[in-house]
Amino acid sequence: MLYGIGEYCRVGRMDGAVKIKVEMSSGFDLNLFIFNSLIHGYCKIGQVSGQS
């Protein structure tokens, strides 16, 4: 599962990455790798907000 999130984020498929994260959140502790992968994926596709 962790590999799947990283790969989805690497290619900019955030819909798939978020779907896996939601599925994992019911049975696994979400960790730094998951959140870093999601942040990187959103940056890659240019969906970053809150910049100062």
PyMOL Python script that loads the backbone (N, CA, C, O; Angstrom):
from pymol import cmd

cmd.read_pdbstr("""\
ATOM      1  N   MET A   1       0.810  -1.204   0.000  1.00  0.00           N
ATOM      2  CA  MET A   1       0.000   0.000   0.000  1.00  0.00           C
ATOM      3  C   MET A   1       0.850   1.264   0.000  1.00  0.00           C
ATOM      4  O   MET A   1       0.556   2.199  -0.745  1.00  0.00           O
ATOM      5  N   LEU A   2       1.889   1.311   0.814  1.00  0.00           N
ATOM      6  CA  LEU A   2       2.707   2.517   0.858  1.00  0.00           C
ATOM      7  C   LEU A   2       3.352   2.789  -0.482  1.00  0.00           C
ATOM      8  O   LEU A   2       3.457   3.939  -0.908  1.00  0.00           O
ATOM      9  N   TYR A   3       3.782   1.732  -1.144  1.00  0.00           N
ATOM     10  CA  TYR A   3       4.393   1.888  -2.455  1.00  0.00           C
ATOM     11  C   TYR A   3       3.386   2.484  -3.427  1.00  0.00           C
ATOM     12  O   TYR A   3       3.759   3.307  -4.263  1.00  0.00           O
ATOM     13  N   GLY A   4       2.139   2.098  -3.342  1.00  0.00           N
ATOM     14  CA  GLY A   4       1.096   2.603  -4.227  1.00  0.00           C
ATOM     15  C   GLY A   4       0.888   4.096  -4.083  1.00  0.00           C
ATOM     16  O   GLY A   4       0.747   4.800  -5.083  1.00  0.00           O
ATOM     17  N   ILE A   5       0.867   4.589  -2.861  1.00  0.00           N
ATOM     18  CA  ILE A   5       0.689   6.023  -2.638  1.00  0.00           C
ATOM     19  C   ILE A   5       1.841   6.793  -3.263  1.00  0.00           C
ATOM     20  O   ILE A   5       1.620   7.782  -3.961  1.00  0.00           O
ATOM     21  N   GLY A   6       3.058   6.351  -3.020  1.00  0.00           N
ATOM     22  CA  GLY A   6       4.233   7.025  -3.570  1.00  0.00           C
ATOM     23  C   GLY A   6       4.226   7.057  -5.087  1.00  0.00           C
ATOM     24  O   GLY A   6       4.571   8.072  -5.692  1.00  0.00           O
ATOM     25  N   GLU A   7       3.838   5.962  -5.696  1.00  0.00           N
ATOM     26  CA  GLU A   7       3.810   5.909  -7.158  1.00  0.00           C
ATOM     27  C   GLU A   7       2.713   6.794  -7.743  1.00  0.00           C
ATOM     28  O   GLU A   7       2.940   7.487  -8.735  1.00  0.00           O
ATOM     29  N   TYR A   8       1.539   6.777  -7.143  1.00  0.00           N
ATOM     30  CA  TYR A   8       0.477   7.667  -7.611  1.00  0.00           C
ATOM     31  C   TYR A   8       0.931   9.123  -7.528  1.00  0.00           C
ATOM     32  O   TYR A   8       0.723   9.894  -8.465  1.00  0.00           O
ATOM     33  N   CYS A   9       1.546   9.498  -6.416  1.00  0.00           N
ATOM     34  CA  CYS A   9       2.010  10.877  -6.240  1.00  0.00           C
ATOM     35  C   CYS A   9       3.117  11.217  -7.222  1.00  0.00           C
ATOM     36  O   CYS A   9       3.156  12.326  -7.755  1.00  0.00           O
ATOM     37  N   ARG A  10       4.013  10.274  -7.465  1.00  0.00           N
ATOM     38  CA  ARG A  10       5.146  10.520  -8.362  1.00  0.00           C
ATOM     39  C   ARG A  10       4.678  10.889  -9.763  1.00  0.00           C
ATOM     40  O   ARG A  10       5.299  11.716 -10.431  1.00  0.00           O
ATOM     41  N   VAL A  11       3.578  10.275 -10.211  1.00  0.00           N
ATOM     42  CA  VAL A  11       3.084  10.557 -11.562  1.00  0.00           C
ATOM     43  C   VAL A  11       1.947  11.581 -11.568  1.00  0.00           C
ATOM     44  O   VAL A  11       1.346  11.835 -12.611  1.00  0.00           O
ATOM     45  N   GLY A  12       1.649  12.176 -10.386  1.00  0.00           N
ATOM     46  CA  GLY A  12       0.634  13.227 -10.326  1.00  0.00           C
ATOM     47  C   GLY A  12      -0.794  12.753 -10.291  1.00  0.00           C
ATOM     48  O   GLY A  12      -1.704  13.539 -10.559  1.00  0.00           O
ATOM     49  N   ARG A  13      -1.027  11.496  -9.970  1.00  0.00           N
ATOM     50  CA  ARG A  13      -2.390  10.947  -9.890  1.00  0.00           C
ATOM     51  C   ARG A  13      -2.882  11.022  -8.454  1.00  0.00           C
ATOM     52  O   ARG A  13      -2.959  10.010  -7.757  1.00  0.00           O
ATOM     53  N   MET A  14      -3.212  12.223  -8.023  1.00  0.00           N
ATOM     54  CA  MET A  14      -3.563  12.451  -6.630  1.00  0.00           C
ATOM     55  C   MET A  14      -4.896  11.816  -6.256  1.00  0.00           C
ATOM     56  O   MET A  14      -5.116  11.488  -5.090  1.00  0.00           O
ATOM     57  N   ASP A  15      -5.781  11.640  -7.221  1.00  0.00           N
ATOM     58  CA  ASP A  15      -7.058  10.987  -6.925  1.00  0.00           C
ATOM     59  C   ASP A  15      -6.834   9.569  -6.402  1.00  0.00           C
ATOM     60  O   ASP A  15      -7.469   9.155  -5.432  1.00  0.00           O
ATOM     61  N   GLY A  16      -5.938   8.834  -7.039  1.00  0.00           N
ATOM     62  CA  GLY A  16      -5.623   7.475  -6.599  1.00  0.00           C
ATOM     63  C   GLY A  16      -4.904   7.451  -5.267  1.00  0.00           C
ATOM     64  O   GLY A  16      -5.170   6.591  -4.427  1.00  0.00           O
ATOM     65  N   ALA A  17      -3.988   8.397  -5.069  1.00  0.00           N
ATOM     66  CA  ALA A  17      -3.233   8.466  -3.815  1.00  0.00           C
ATOM     67  C   ALA A  17      -4.156   8.769  -2.640  1.00  0.00           C
ATOM     68  O   ALA A  17      -4.038   8.160  -1.577  1.00  0.00           O
ATOM     69  N   VAL A  18      -5.069   9.708  -2.835  1.00  0.00           N
ATOM     70  CA  VAL A  18      -5.989  10.070  -1.758  1.00  0.00           C
ATOM     71  C   VAL A  18      -6.940   8.911  -1.464  1.00  0.00           C
ATOM     72  O   VAL A  18      -7.283   8.673  -0.306  1.00  0.00           O
ATOM     73  N   LYS A  19      -7.359   8.204  -2.477  1.00  0.00           N
ATOM     74  CA  LYS A  19      -8.239   7.048  -2.265  1.00  0.00           C
ATOM     75  C   LYS A  19      -7.548   5.997  -1.394  1.00  0.00           C
ATOM     76  O   LYS A  19      -8.160   5.448  -0.478  1.00  0.00           O
ATOM     77  N   ILE A  20      -6.292   5.723  -1.676  1.00  0.00           N
ATOM     78  CA  ILE A  20      -5.551   4.753  -0.865  1.00  0.00           C
ATOM     79  C   ILE A  20      -5.380   5.271   0.559  1.00  0.00           C
ATOM     80  O   ILE A  20      -5.522   4.508   1.515  1.00  0.00           O
ATOM     81  N   LYS A  21      -5.076   6.567   0.712  1.00  0.00           N
ATOM     82  CA  LYS A  21      -4.916   7.148   2.051  1.00  0.00           C
ATOM     83  C   LYS A  21      -6.185   7.003   2.871  1.00  0.00           C
ATOM     84  O   LYS A  21      -6.129   6.661   4.053  1.00  0.00           O
ATOM     85  N   VAL A  22      -7.326   7.261   2.252  1.00  0.00           N
ATOM     86  CA  VAL A  22      -8.606   7.142   2.955  1.00  0.00           C
ATOM     87  C   VAL A  22      -8.839   5.690   3.375  1.00  0.00           C
ATOM     88  O   VAL A  22      -9.268   5.430   4.499  1.00  0.00           O
ATOM     89  N   GLU A  23      -8.559   4.754   2.486  1.00  0.00           N
ATOM     90  CA  GLU A  23      -8.722   3.336   2.815  1.00  0.00           C
ATOM     91  C   GLU A  23      -7.792   2.927   3.955  1.00  0.00           C
ATOM     92  O   GLU A  23      -8.180   2.152   4.829  1.00  0.00           O
ATOM     93  N   MET A  24      -6.566   3.449   3.946  1.00  0.00           N
ATOM     94  CA  MET A  24      -5.588   3.093   4.974  1.00  0.00           C
ATOM     95  C   MET A  24      -5.919   3.720   6.321  1.00  0.00           C
ATOM     96  O   MET A  24      -5.602   3.137   7.358  1.00  0.00           O
ATOM     97  N   SER A  25      -6.543   4.880   6.335  1.00  0.00           N
ATOM     98  CA  SER A  25      -6.755   5.599   7.588  1.00  0.00           C
ATOM     99  C   SER A  25      -7.668   4.844   8.546  1.00  0.00           C
ATOM    100  O   SER A  25      -7.670   5.125   9.745  1.00  0.00           O
ATOM    101  N   SER A  26      -8.435   3.901   8.039  1.00  0.00           N
ATOM    102  CA  SER A  26      -9.321   3.148   8.922  1.00  0.00           C
ATOM    103  C   SER A  26      -8.602   1.991   9.615  1.00  0.00           C
ATOM    104  O   SER A  26      -9.109   1.460  10.603  1.00  0.00           O
ATOM    105  N   GLY A  27      -7.428   1.590   9.112  1.00  0.00           N
ATOM    106  CA  GLY A  27      -6.772   0.449   9.724  1.00  0.00           C
ATOM    107  C   GLY A  27      -5.295   0.624  10.014  1.00  0.00           C
ATOM    108  O   GLY A  27      -4.692  -0.232  10.661  1.00  0.00           O
ATOM    109  N   PHE A  28      -4.696   1.713   9.552  1.00  0.00           N
ATOM    110  CA  PHE A  28      -3.263   1.931   9.720  1.00  0.00           C
ATOM    111  C   PHE A  28      -3.008   3.319  10.292  1.00  0.00           C
ATOM    112  O   PHE A  28      -3.815   4.234  10.124  1.00  0.00           O
ATOM    113  N   ASP A  29      -1.886   3.458  10.960  1.00  0.00           N
ATOM    114  CA  ASP A  29      -1.443   4.785  11.380  1.00  0.00           C
ATOM    115  C   ASP A  29      -0.794   5.460  10.187  1.00  0.00           C
ATOM    116  O   ASP A  29       0.127   4.915   9.580  1.00  0.00           O
ATOM    117  N   LEU A  30      -1.272   6.636   9.856  1.00  0.00           N
ATOM    118  CA  LEU A  30      -0.676   7.387   8.761  1.00  0.00           C
ATOM    119  C   LEU A  30       0.636   7.967   9.260  1.00  0.00           C
ATOM    120  O   LEU A  30       0.709   8.457  10.387  1.00  0.00           O
ATOM    121  N   ASN A  31       1.671   7.915   8.432  1.00  0.00           N
ATOM    122  CA  ASN A  31       2.993   8.329   8.888  1.00  0.00           C
ATOM    123  C   ASN A  31       3.571   9.436   8.015  1.00  0.00           C
ATOM    124  O   ASN A  31       2.936   9.910   7.074  1.00  0.00           O
ATOM    125  N   LEU A  32       4.784   9.829   8.353  1.00  0.00           N
ATOM    126  CA  LEU A  32       5.463  10.918   7.664  1.00  0.00           C
ATOM    127  C   LEU A  32       5.660  10.624   6.179  1.00  0.00           C
ATOM    128  O   LEU A  32       5.557  11.533   5.355  1.00  0.00           O
ATOM    129  N   PHE A  33       5.942   9.373   5.825  1.00  0.00           N
ATOM    130  CA  PHE A  33       6.129   9.012   4.416  1.00  0.00           C
ATOM    131  C   PHE A  33       4.870   9.317   3.612  1.00  0.00           C
ATOM    132  O   PHE A  33       4.950   9.865   2.512  1.00  0.00           O
ATOM    133  N   ILE A  34       3.730   8.970   4.150  1.00  0.00           N
ATOM    134  CA  ILE A  34       2.464   9.180   3.434  1.00  0.00           C
ATOM    135  C   ILE A  34       2.214  10.670   3.224  1.00  0.00           C
ATOM    136  O   ILE A  34       1.898  11.100   2.115  1.00  0.00           O
ATOM    137  N   PHE A  35       2.357  11.454   4.288  1.00  0.00           N
ATOM    138  CA  PHE A  35       2.093  12.886   4.158  1.00  0.00           C
ATOM    139  C   PHE A  35       3.123  13.583   3.265  1.00  0.00           C
ATOM    140  O   PHE A  35       2.765  14.473   2.494  1.00  0.00           O
ATOM    141  N   ASN A  36       4.379  13.193   3.359  1.00  0.00           N
ATOM    142  CA  ASN A  36       5.397  13.765   2.468  1.00  0.00           C
ATOM    143  C   ASN A  36       5.105  13.436   1.016  1.00  0.00           C
ATOM    144  O   ASN A  36       5.265  14.285   0.139  1.00  0.00           O
ATOM    145  N   SER A  37       4.677  12.204   0.757  1.00  0.00           N
ATOM    146  CA  SER A  37       4.335  11.810  -0.611  1.00  0.00           C
ATOM    147  C   SER A  37       3.175  12.638  -1.138  1.00  0.00           C
ATOM    148  O   SER A  37       3.208  13.096  -2.280  1.00  0.00           O
ATOM    149  N   LEU A  38       2.151  12.833  -0.314  1.00  0.00           N
ATOM    150  CA  LEU A  38       1.000  13.628  -0.744  1.00  0.00           C
ATOM    151  C   LEU A  38       1.387  15.082  -1.004  1.00  0.00           C
ATOM    152  O   LEU A  38       0.966  15.668  -2.001  1.00  0.00           O
ATOM    153  N   ILE A  39       2.180  15.660  -0.121  1.00  0.00           N
ATOM    154  CA  ILE A  39       2.619  17.044  -0.318  1.00  0.00           C
ATOM    155  C   ILE A  39       3.423  17.161  -1.607  1.00  0.00           C
ATOM    156  O   ILE A  39       3.204  18.083  -2.393  1.00  0.00           O
ATOM    157  N   HIS A  40       4.344  16.244  -1.830  1.00  0.00           N
ATOM    158  CA  HIS A  40       5.155  16.271  -3.047  1.00  0.00           C
ATOM    159  C   HIS A  40       4.269  16.148  -4.291  1.00  0.00           C
ATOM    160  O   HIS A  40       4.473  16.860  -5.274  1.00  0.00           O
ATOM    161  N   GLY A  41       3.300  15.256  -4.245  1.00  0.00           N
ATOM    162  CA  GLY A  41       2.401  15.067  -5.385  1.00  0.00           C
ATOM    163  C   GLY A  41       1.602  16.316  -5.702  1.00  0.00           C
ATOM    164  O   GLY A  41       1.475  16.695  -6.867  1.00  0.00           O
ATOM    165  N   TYR A  42       1.063  16.961  -4.675  1.00  0.00           N
ATOM    166  CA  TYR A  42       0.306  18.189  -4.909  1.00  0.00           C
ATOM    167  C   TYR A  42       1.198  19.308  -5.427  1.00  0.00           C
ATOM    168  O   TYR A  42       0.768  20.097  -6.268  1.00  0.00           O
ATOM    169  N   CYS A  43       2.423  19.389  -4.942  1.00  0.00           N
ATOM    170  CA  CYS A  43       3.365  20.391  -5.460  1.00  0.00           C
ATOM    171  C   CYS A  43       3.674  20.109  -6.922  1.00  0.00           C
ATOM    172  O   CYS A  43       3.757  21.029  -7.735  1.00  0.00           O
ATOM    173  N   LYS A  44       3.842  18.846  -7.250  1.00  0.00           N
ATOM    174  CA  LYS A  44       4.186  18.455  -8.616  1.00  0.00           C
ATOM    175  C   LYS A  44       3.110  18.900  -9.612  1.00  0.00           C
ATOM    176  O   LYS A  44       3.429  19.312 -10.727  1.00  0.00           O
ATOM    177  N   ILE A  45       1.841  18.817  -9.212  1.00  0.00           N
ATOM    178  CA  ILE A  45       0.777  19.206 -10.134  1.00  0.00           C
ATOM    179  C   ILE A  45       0.351  20.665  -9.954  1.00  0.00           C
ATOM    180  O   ILE A  45      -0.578  21.132 -10.613  1.00  0.00           O
ATOM    181  N   GLY A  46       1.039  21.384  -9.052  1.00  0.00           N
ATOM    182  CA  GLY A  46       0.788  22.810  -8.898  1.00  0.00           C
ATOM    183  C   GLY A  46      -0.407  23.159  -8.050  1.00  0.00           C
ATOM    184  O   GLY A  46      -0.919  24.273  -8.160  1.00  0.00           O
ATOM    185  N   GLN A  47      -0.875  22.266  -7.212  1.00  0.00           N
ATOM    186  CA  GLN A  47      -2.005  22.559  -6.345  1.00  0.00           C
ATOM    187  C   GLN A  47      -1.512  22.824  -4.928  1.00  0.00           C
ATOM    188  O   GLN A  47      -1.719  22.025  -4.016  1.00  0.00           O
ATOM    189  N   VAL A  48      -0.852  23.972  -4.771  1.00  0.00           N
ATOM    190  CA  VAL A  48      -0.299  24.370  -3.486  1.00  0.00           C
ATOM    191  C   VAL A  48      -0.942  25.701  -3.115  1.00  0.00           C
ATOM    192  O   VAL A  48      -0.973  26.624  -3.929  1.00  0.00           O
ATOM    193  N   SER A  49      -1.449  25.805  -1.900  1.00  0.00           N
ATOM    194  CA  SER A  49      -2.043  27.066  -1.460  1.00  0.00           C
ATOM    195  C   SER A  49      -1.454  27.463  -0.116  1.00  0.00           C
ATOM    196  O   SER A  49      -0.738  26.685   0.514  1.00  0.00           O
ATOM    197  N   GLY A  50      -1.755  28.646   0.306  1.00  0.00           N
ATOM    198  CA  GLY A  50      -1.260  29.144   1.584  1.00  0.00           C
ATOM    199  C   GLY A  50       0.162  29.646   1.522  1.00  0.00           C
ATOM    200  O   GLY A  50       0.848  29.691   2.543  1.00  0.00           O
ATOM    201  N   GLN A  51       0.613  30.023   0.348  1.00  0.00           N
ATOM    202  CA  GLN A  51       1.965  30.533   0.207  1.00  0.00           C
ATOM    203  C   GLN A  51       2.051  31.942   0.759  1.00  0.00           C
ATOM    204  O   GLN A  51       1.120  32.732   0.605  1.00  0.00           O
ATOM    205  N   SER A  52       3.169  32.261   1.404  1.00  0.00           N
ATOM    206  CA  SER A  52       3.327  33.627   1.911  1.00  0.00           C
ATOM    207  C   SER A  52       4.601  34.245   1.386  1.00  0.00           C
ATOM    208  O   SER A  52       4.906  35.395   1.704  1.00  0.00           O
TER     209      SER A  52
END
""", "prot")
cmd.dss("prot")
cmd.show_as("cartoon", "prot")
cmd.util.cbc("prot")
cmd.orient("prot")
